Amino acid sequence: MATQIYVNGIPSALQLSELLAAFENSIAEGVQIIQKQALHTRQDDAKLEQVDQAFSQLNQRISSLPIRLKQQRNLCTPLGRLSDEIILQILGYCLVSNAGDNSLQDLYYIEETIPLSSAFFFCKRWRDLANSYPPLWSQIALPCNPNLFRLFRDRSGTSLMRVHLTNVGVRSDDVHMHALGDSLCQLAPQISELQVDWMRDVQNLLGWDQFLARHLRQNELSSLKSLLLTDGGSHQLTDYIISTPVLQTLRVYAKHPLAPLHMRVDNLVELSYLCDSLSPLNILRLLSEFPRIERCSIYDQEPESHSRSETLPVISLPRLKSIHIGSLYLSDMRQVLGNLEVPSSAHLRLETIELHSRSTSIEGFLAPYLASTQDLNIVKSKSLVTYRLTLDSGRLLVVENKFEHGGGITVASLAALSRYPTNLSRVNLKVQHLPSLYGIVEILSSWPSVKHIGVCTQYADFERLLTALMETPNTTCPLLRSFDCTGTKFSGNYMKRFLEFRTSKSVALQELNITEGFSDLEPGEVAHLVGKVREIPVESKLRWEVARPDCDPYPRWL
């Protein structure tokens, strides 16, 4: 046999020719053996039939060779070389994409066909992989085509399911509701994530809780870990209790307060709740149902001021790590916090509305926290003022305050805040205007422990601050070591004069941060007056810009 020759690892034409010649010789030898047998069996019908069968088998095997060659060729293509894991990911994306390309009506009510992507029929390998991998069939929308439901139910095996259930566009007669309820019951033990879009109106008279009471009955959602409920209907209509023993995440969007929620939960960790017109009593009753939550977000989309006084329960959340409560009037927020017992390390993010009458002021609202506040950041934007307080316990308190009806908001009076006892060590202000020179001196004299000041304001206001920090005979802020004026334009000569003054009083700065190009000050000119001068690029944000606790105002699912 000739020497085997390979080109880039691929058999050469010569080698392929030899392979085919050897194959043809083997076939010819096999045919000759059969022919010899046939010459000796002309009068034996049984043996003649065996010869005929031998030729048929040989013909079938030879006929199947082109298909086998094509299969082997496909394995050498880029698609053929894909691993099983990648193919399954592709098929999973196709399921999601295919659902997104169909309207609800198309996806749920197709009676003639099952809307599967053509990728599921790409080739035998892909089809077999899809059919034999239960997790691929673990997402389904209800109601849906009966054949499609059975396909997903059976092929999902015992895999945990993600289910999207809705009554939008579904007739509320017994036939359709029973079909929807039966499908839910069949999947109930496997559901780990459930998204519900439920509407109760003149066309859909059945409430979500009524639907469950009739169709789920006492069946337990034993695997459910995440529930997203959008209920556009009315208040709770029954005393039905949903049993969800392992539920960890609950997200609710309701048009009206749904308290109590009538849910049996022991392990809920995260609660997100969006509603309209929540009163302090609604919020506290809601929280009382979930004493073990660690993260919580409650948002009132259409807040109302609840001026009447009422007896409120005291609610304890001993495991809470962070909570967001949004868009309550200051007086209502004060009531909620006054009746809420949480760990001293729990982060709070509060969105508040201040009445024009200022019957409850932001200064009075912040006052109880100032005594233990280390860092105070105040940032004024067009429509709101954000206050960030870092407390001794490590708690981060963020309050976003605005005036009712979108009116122009003003910054809390720094003079009023300075009247409360505090041990502030860091103060950052991003405001358009600062108080008068006398006012600044009085404020800074009340904060003798301040070691860092950051300020972003207008040119004249900044010079007034520098003048206040050069007050004599008693030097204001004697412990000041860090000064951050990024984002502020100023006179280089006046800054140099300020630094010389601090040095002469033996209270020199150790660090000065300025914005590149915002003044005529050359860092080298003051190198002997300050430990370090850092020039920050113009496009950079303030390093101390307000950060928020780990609790979003609008949960990811909206």
N, C-alpha and C positions, 0 to 999 in steps of 0.2 A: 504494500500500500504506500502511496506517495506520502511524503512528509506533510503533516498538518500545518497549515498556514493560517494565522489569525491576523486580522487587521483591527486595531483598537479593541481587542478582546472579542471580536465578532468572527464566526467561521468564514473562511474565504469561499469564493465561488468553486474552487477546486475541491475543497473539503465537502461542500454541499453536494456537488456532483457525485462524489464517491459515496456519500451517505445514501443518496437516492438510488444509485446503481445497486448498492448492497440490499436496499429495501426491495427493489424490483426483482432481484435474484431470489430473495427469500420467498416472495410471492410466487414466482415461477416454480420454484422447487415444491412448494405446497400444492400448487395446481397439478404438477406432474404426479405426485403421490396419489392424489384423488383420482386422476385419470387411470392410473395403473389398477387401482382398486375397481374402477368401473369396468375395465376390460374383462375381469374375472367374475363379474356379477351380472352379466347380461340376462341370465335366466332366473336371477334371484330378486324378486320384487322388493323384499325387505331391505336387501343391501343396496339396491338402486335408490330406494328412498333415503337411506343414510347418506349416500353420495350427494343426492340433491340437497339435503339439509346442510351438508358440509359446504357446498358452493354458496348456499343462501347466507350462512353465517359469515363466510369470508367476504361476501358482497356487502353485508351490513357493516362489518368492521371497517372495510375500505371506504364505504360511503360516509361513515361518521368522522373520518379523518379530517376533512375540510373544516368541520365545526370545531373539532378539538384544536386544530391549528389556529383558527381564529381566536379561540379562547386564550390560547397561550400567547398569541400576538397581542391581545388586549392587555394581558398582564405586563407587557413591556412598555405600554403607553404611560404618560404621566398620570392619567386617571386610574389605570390599572395598578399602578404602584402605590396608590394611596392606602394607608393603613385602615383597619376596620374602625378604629377610634375616630379618625378624621371623617370617614364616610358617614358615621352615625351623627357626628356634629353637623355635617352638611344637611342630612335628612331632618335633623331637629330644626335647623334654621328654615328649611323649606316649609315645614309645618306651620311655623309662626308666620312666615311671609305669606303663605297661601291664605291663612286666616285673615291677615291684614288686607289682602287684596279683595276680599269679599265684604259686602255689606252684611249687617246683622241678619237681614232677611235671607240673603243668599246663603250665608253660612249655616243658619239654623233650620231653614225650611226647605232645602233642596230635597225633593222626594225621588227624583229619577237617578241621580248620580251621587257618588261620594267624592267630595272635593279634595282629592289628594294630589300633591305635586307630581309631575311626570318623573321627577327624580326617583320616586319609589319604584318605577318600572324601567329604570335606565338599563339594567341588565340583571341577570339571574343573581349575581353576587350581591348587588345592592338590595334586591328584593328579598333575598334570604336573610340578609343582615337585619333589615327592617322588621321582618316578621318574627325574628328570634330575639329581639332586644326589647323587653317590656318597658324600660324607662322611657323609650321613645314615644310610647303611647300614653304617657302619664299626664297629658294636658288635654282638657276638653271643655267645651262651652255647652251649657245647657240653657234652653232645649236645643236639640239638634236632630238631624236625620236619624231615624231609628236604626238603620243599618250601620251608619257611622258610629252611633253610640255603642252598639253591640261589638263592633270591630275594635274600638278603643278599650272597652271594658274587658273583653276577652284577651286581647293582646297585651294589656298592661299587667296581667297576672296579679301578683300581690304588691306591685310597686305603689309607693305613695303617690297620690294624685294632686294635681293643681286644677281646680275647677272654677270656672266663671259662670255664675248663674244669674239670670235676669228674667223679669217679667215684662220688660219694655217691648211693646209690639206683639205681645202674646195675649190671646183672648183669655178672659178670666173665667170661662165656663168650666164645668167640672171635668170635661174630657181633657182639655189642655192642662189644667192644673194637676190632675191626677197623673198625666204623663210626665209632667215636670217633677212632681213629688216622687213618683216611682223611680225615676232615674237617680234622683238625689239619694234616696234610701239605698239603692243598690251599691252606690259608691261610698256611702257614709263612712264605713270603717277604714277606707283607704285615703280619705281626703286629708292632706296635710296643709294645703293652702286653699282658701276659699274666698273668692271675690264675688260680692253680691251687689247688683244694681237693681234696686226695687222701687217701684213707683206705685203710689196709691192715689187714684183720682177717680173721676166719674166712670172711666172705662175699666179701671182695675180697682175693684172694691175691696180686694183681699189684702190685709196688711201682712208685713213680713212675719210677724209673730203668729198671726192667725194661720198663715200658710204652714209654718213649722208645726204648730199644734195639731193641724189636721193630717199632715203628711209625714213629717219626721217622727212625730209622736214621742215615745220614750227612747228612741234609738239614740245612742251616744255617738258624738263625733270624737271618737276615741284617739284619733291620730292628728287632729287639727291643731296646728301650731300657729297659724297666721290667718286672721279673719279681717277682710276689708269689706265694710258694709256701707253702702250708699243708700240711705233710706229717704226717699223724697215724699214719704207718706205722712201719716198723722202720728199722734202719740201712741205709746204702747197700748194695745187694745185688749190684751189678755194677760194672765199671770203665768204664761208658759215660760219655763226655765230651760235654757239650752245647756246641755251638759257637755262641757269641753275641758276635760281634766288636764290636758297638757298644753292648752293654749298659752302662748308666750307673747304674741303681738296682736293687738287689737287696734284697728283704725276705723273710725266711724265718721261719716259725713251725714248729718241729719238736718232736715229743714226745721224741725222743732226739737226741743230738748227731750231726749229719751232717757230719763232717769226715774226709776232704776232701769237698768238694762236687762234685768232678769237673766243673768248668765252665771252658771256655776263654774268658777275658775279658781284655781289654787296656785297657779304658777305664772300668772301674767307678769311680764317684765316691762313691756313697752305699750303705752297707750297714747293714741293720737285721736283727738276728738274735735271736729269742726261743727259748729251749729250757729243758729241765730238767736239773739235775745237771751243770752244766758245770765241768770242772776247769780249772786254769790251762793245762794242756797242750792241752785242747780249744780254748780261746780263742786261744792263740798259733798253733796249727796252722791255725785258721780264718783268722786275720789274715794268715798267710803266703801265702795264696792270692790276696790282693788288695793288693799292695804300693803301688798308686796311689790308694787310697781317700783321700777328703778329709773325709768325714763318716761316723761310725760309731756304732751303738748296739747293744750286746750285753747281753741281759738274761736272767738265770737265775731262772726262776719258782719253782724248788724247790731252793735252794742246799744243798749239803752241805759240811762242813768236810773238806778234803783235807790231813790232817796229815802224810802221808808225804812224804818228800823225794825229788825226782826231778830228773833233768837236763832242763832246759828250753832250747829254742832261743831265740836272740836274734832278734827280728823288728824290721825297720826299716820305718817308714811315713813316708817323707820329705815327702809332700804333705799329711799329715793337718792339718786345721784344727780339728776338734772330735771328741771321742769320749765316749760314755757307756757305762759298764760298771756293771751293776746287780746288786745283792744277792749279793755275794761276802763271805765271811768276811775279816776284816782280813788274816789271814796269807796267804790265797790272793790277795787283791788286791795285796798287797805283792810277791808272786812275779810276778804278771803285769806290774806296772809296772816291776819290776826287770829284766825281759827285753824291754822294749818301748822302742825308740828312736824318738822323735817330735820334731818341731821344738819349740823352746823357746816358741814363740808359740801352740802348739796348746792349745785349751781342754779341760779334763778335768772330767767330772762323774761322780762315783763314789758308788755306794750300797753301804755296808758294814755288816756285822754283827759285833758285838763279843761274844766269848765272856764268860760270867759270870766265868770264871777270869781274864780279862784277860791271857791269855798273850801276846797282842799288843795293846798299848794304843793308843788313838787319839792320845795324845801322842807316842808313838814313831813312829806312822805319819806324822804331820804334820811331825815334826822336820826331815827333809831339806829341806823347802820353806821353813822359817821364815827361813833366812839371807837369802833373796832376796825376802821378802814385804814389800810396802809397806802393803797394807790387810788387816786381819783382821776378819771379821764372824762372830759366833757367835750363832745363834738357837736357843733351846730351845723345842720344842713338846711335846705330850703324849707322843708315842711316839718321837721322834728328835731329834737335835741336828744342825743344819746348820752347817758351817764353810765360809766363803768366803774364799779367799786370792787376792789380786791380786799377781802377782809382778812383778819388775823388767822382765821380758821382755814384759809385757803379757798373759801367760797368766792365765786365770781358772780356778782350781781350786775346785770345789765338792765337798764330801764330806758325804753324808747318812748319819749313823751311828746305828744302833739296836742294842739288845741282842737276843740270840737268844731265840726263843720269845715275843717280844712283851714281855719284861720291861721294867721302868722303866729308862730311860736317864739317865745323869748327864752333866753338862757336863764336858768335859776340864778337868783341873786347870790353872787359869791360872798357878798357881805353877810347875807342871812345865813348861808352855810357856815361861814367862819365863826359864827356865834356859838355853834355847838362844839363841845369838847371833842378833840380828835388827836391822834398821833400820826397824822399824815406824813409819809416820807417821800412820796412821789406824786406830782401834780402835772397833768397834761391838759392843755386847753387848745381847742381849735374853734375859735370864735371870731366874729367880725370885729367886735368892739370889746375893750376892757373898761373897767370903771375909771373914775377920776384918779389923779395921782394920790390924793388923800385916801381915797377908797382902797387903792392897791396897797398902800402902806399899812393900813389898818388890817387888811385881809392877811398879808404876809406876816405881820407881827403876831397874828393868831395861830400861825402854822410854823413855829420855830424849829420843828423837827424835819422840815422838808430838805431832802438831799438831792432831789432831781426836779427840775422844772422843764417842761416842754411846752412850747407855745407857737401857734400859727395864727397870726393876726395881721392887721394892717400896719403900715409903716409908722404912723404917729403913735398908735397904741403901743407898739413894741418899744419905742423910745421912752414912753411913759413908764413902762415896766422896768427898763434899765435904770431910769432915774430913781424909781422906788427902791431898787436893789442897791443904790448908792446912798441911801438915807443915813444920816448921822444925827446924834452921836452913836446911837445903838444900831449896829448893822443888822439889816433884815436878813432872815434866813442864813444864820451864821454857819449852818452845816451844809449849805449848798455846795455840791461838788460837780454835778453834771447839769449842763444847760443845752437844750435841744431847741433850735429855732429854725429847723428845716421848713421850707415853704414860706418863709417870711423874709421880706426885703428890709435892709437896714443900712445905716451909715457905718462904713468901716472905721472911721475916726472915732465915732461915738462908742462903738463896741470896744475899741482899743482903750478908750478912756475908762470904760466900765471894768475891763479886765485889770487895768493898772490899779484901780481903786480897790478891787477885791484882793489883789496881791499885797497892797500896802497895809491892809487890815488883817493880813495873815489868814485870809479865808479864800485863797486862790482856787480857781476851778481846776478840776482834773481832766475834764472832757468837755469839748464844745463841738456841737454838730451844726453845720450850716449847709445851705443849698448852693451848689456850684453856680456861680454867675449871678447870684442874687445880691451881691454887695461888692464893694471895691476893696474888701479886706483880703490881704495876702496872708495865708497861714504862717509863712515864715516870719512876718512882722511881729506876731504875738506868740511865737514858739516859747519865749522865755517867760510868758505870763500865764500859760495854761499847759497842762500836762500833754494833751493830745487834741488836735483839731482835725475833724473829719469832714471832708467835702462830699456831700451826697448828690448824685446825679439828679437833674431836674425831674426826670420822669419817674423817679422812685416815690413810692407812697411813704407817708409818715410811718416810722417804725412802730410807734405806739398806737396807731389807728385802732379803733375799737374792735376787739375780738368778741365773739359771741360764744356762749356755752354750747355744749353739744346737745342742742334741742332746737329743731328747725321750726320756724313759724308756720310754714306750709309743708306738711309731710310730703315725702317723695311720691306718694301715690296720687297726688292731685295733678 
